[in-house]
Amino acid sequence: MSADILNQDGSKVLVYGTRSNLSVPKPRSDEDENKSRHAAVDEDCCDEMAEKYNWQLVDVERTGNPVLPVDCVFEGKTEFPKSYYDTEKEGD
């Protein structure tokens, strides 16, 4: 598995990893806890997601993953809206 990542100076870094070291340890959605998690680059991205999708940000957790080092924790079940391309395929 590989991914293209940009350094802060804009240079490209190729990151290799296995499923075990790129996976996120906590569940994405926890009905018992009434929380959802979405991985992000930093806390500012969590704030942006909360504002853009009108979600209630309740916590930011460190993941230990160098690619996406934080999990944004939101109240309730949260899902990203379908993309234009996904909705277009349904109509075909």
N, C-alpha and C positions, 0 to 999 in steps of 0.2 A: 504494500500500500504506500502511496506517496502523495504529496500535496505541495503545491507551489505556495510559498510564503514570502512576503516582502519584509525586509528589514526596515527599520525606521528611516534609513537613508534612501529607501526605494530600491535597493539591490535585491535580486531574487535569490532565495534560498530554497533548495529542494530538501524536504524533510521526509525521511523514511521512518516507518514505524510498523509495529505489529498491531493486531486487533487488541491485544491486552494492554499495550501502553498508550494507545490513543482512545481507548474507550473511557466513558465517563462512569464513575463508580456508583452514583446515586440514581434512583429511578427518575425518568423524565416527568412522570405524572404520578402523584401519590394521592389517591382518593381518601385514604384514612387521615392523612395530614392536610388534605385540601390545598395542596400546593403543586406547582409545575415548575420545571427547570428547563432553561435554554442556555446552552454554552455560548460564551462570548469572549472577545479579546480583552476587554477591560470593563470596569464599573461604569464608565461613560456610555458604553454600548447598552448596558442594562437600563440606564436612565432613558436612552433613546427609544429602546423597545417599549418600555412602559408608556412613554408619551405617545409614540406612534400608534400603538394598538390599544391604548387606554386600559392597560393592565396595572394592577397594584403590585409594585415591587416591595417585597417584604425582607429580602436578604440577598447578599452576594456571598457566595462560598468559593473558596479556592479549590481547584480541581487537581493540581499537581501536574496538569498537562501543559507542556510548553507552547502548544499551538493555540489552544483555547483555555487559558488559565483560570477563568472564572465561570461559575454557574450563576445565572440570574434566577432567583427564586421568586415566583409570583404567586399571589393568592388565587386559589381555584384552578380549574382546568383551563389552560390556554393553548390555542392552536393558531398557527399562522394562517392567514386567508389563502385560499387557492390562488395560484398564479393565473394570469391571463391565458397562458398556454394550456394549463390543466383544464380550465373551464371550456376552452375552445375544442379540446378533444372530446369532451362529453357530448357536445352538440353534433359531432360527426356521425 
